[in-house]
Amino acid sequence: MSVQEQWEEQKRRRYSGFHALYDYVMGILWLLVGLFFLLNKALGIEWMKSDPIIDNIFGFVGIAYGLFRLYRGYKKKYFRK
């Protein structure tokens, strides 16, 4: 393996690690946003005057997207060979 190939492999590994960390952080944030929308009335947050149906839709979509981001960070399939 040449020096250039080693450098490219190291760069791919570093990118993959940072991208996985980014996916984990964004996944957790989206999960929290989804939970906030689902539980805002139960927590007694009165400043958010919205329809409960819209809250449920945003909540479930946020949780689904957060789980997807966590899964993508776990799989780390950023480079196709």
PEVENFEN-V992015 format. One record per residue. N is the residue number from 1. RES is the residue in one small letter. NEAR is the number of other ideal C-beta (glycine too) atoms within 10 Angstrom. Layout:
# PEVENFEN-V992015
n->N res->RES near->NEAR
n->N res->RES near->NEAR
This chain:
# PEVENFEN-V992015
n->1 res->m near->7
n->2 res->s near->7
n->3 res->v near->7
n->4 res->q near->8
n->5 res->e near->9
n->6 res->q near->10
n->7 res->w near->10
n->8 res->e near->12
n->9 res->e near->11
n->10 res->q near->10
n->11 res->k near->10
n->12 res->r near->12
n->13 res->r near->12
n->14 res->r near->10
n->15 res->y near->12
n->16 res->s near->14
n->17 res->g near->11
n->18 res->f near->10
n->19 res->h near->15
n->20 res->a near->16
n->21 res->l near->11
n->22 res->y near->12
n->23 res->d near->20
n->24 res->y near->15
n->25 res->v near->13
n->26 res->m near->16
n->27 res->g near->20
n->28 res->i near->14
n->29 res->l near->13
n->30 res->w near->20
n->31 res->l near->18
n->32 res->l near->13
n->33 res->v near->17
n->34 res->g near->20
n->35 res->l near->15
n->36 res->f near->16
n->37 res->f near->22
n->38 res->l near->18
n->39 res->l near->13
n->40 res->n near->17
n->41 res->k near->13
n->42 res->a near->7
n->43 res->l near->11
n->44 res->g near->7
n->45 res->i near->10
n->46 res->e near->8
n->47 res->w near->5
n->48 res->m near->11
n->49 res->k near->5
n->50 res->s near->11
n->51 res->d near->8
n->52 res->p near->12
n->53 res->i near->8
n->54 res->i near->10
n->55 res->d near->17
n->56 res->n near->12
n->57 res->i near->12
n->58 res->f near->16
n->59 res->g near->19
n->60 res->f near->13
n->61 res->v near->14
n->62 res->g near->20
n->63 res->i near->18
n->64 res->a near->13
n->65 res->y near->16
n->66 res->g near->20
n->67 res->l near->14
n->68 res->f near->13
n->69 res->r near->20
n->70 res->l near->18
n->71 res->y near->11
n->72 res->r near->17
n->73 res->g near->19
n->74 res->y near->12
n->75 res->k near->10
n->76 res->k near->13
n->77 res->k near->8
n->78 res->y near->13
n->79 res->f near->10
n->80 res->r near->4
n->81 res->k near->2
